[in-house]
Amino acid sequence: MLSGGRVIASLPDAAFLSLSLLVRFKSLTPHYSPSPSTSFTLYRMATTRDSFSSSSSSCSVPAGDGVNPPSTGVTDPSSAIDFLSLCHCLKTTKRTGWVRKEIKDPESIADHMYRMGLMALIASDIPGVDRNKCIKMAIVHDIAEAIVGDITPSDGISKAEKSQREREALDHMCKLLGGGSRAQEIGELWSEYEENSSPEAKVVKDLDKVEMILQALEYENEQGKDLEEFFQSTSGKFQTEMGKAWALEITSRRIKQG
């Protein structure tokens, strides 16, 4: 049930998130018509906790579960277009921090991830770091925000709750893709980033912060905003020498531009 445009909180968690997904997805993609398998998946998400559980550790889904059966390396065209249509939300959802600062025409989530991908592409080689893996991780690290939106610390949601919501959303997206090796790779890259558990994750975590402060500098220059809080939020938090060097270059330019 919806009340005043919001889902009533007494709904089970899975149903709450599922209905939120459906309302959000339909509002952002009004011309999208989900396939029967996707519609059934959304229905199951809204009626059973098990189909959308945060305890799921794999993006694969058994055949006959209301979505396309898993495959090894072949992506079903219907699954692919369903998945990409959902990812459209990444192009239309603006980054929350910039919206709150009343930035004119703020970047989208996809804008942010795209430049992070370019950063990973042009970065110098680092011993023990797989550059191609960094590129892939950069373009999927915020992918769950297609469903849950860009949750920030100012939203009053704990890190644990944010992570749980995003993990459940990611699990659904992987099922929407049909399971199999491609979905599993996306899930593994996302989890690795979320857990900061590899050298590549540390690099991409730094790129996430570097991209944000570079964008902040650009908005300051273009729109005359004071975005000091974004620089303060990343100060001392870079994990790699590359991240520290790129951040120093940005902040040095900011000081010179005064």
Secondary structure, DSSP 8 states (H G I E B T S, - for coil): -EETTEE-TTS-HHHHHHHHHHHHHHHH-TT----HHHHHHHHHHHH-SGGG-TT---S---TTSSS----SS---HHHHHHHHHHHHHHHH-B-HHHHHTT-SS--BHHHHHHHHHHHHHHS---TT--HHHHHHHHHHTTTTHHHH----GGGT--HHHHHHHHHHHHHHHHHHTTSHHHHHHHHHHHHHHHHT-SHHHHHHHHHHHHHHHHHHHHHHHHH----HHHHHHHTT---SHHHHHHHHHHHHHHHHH-
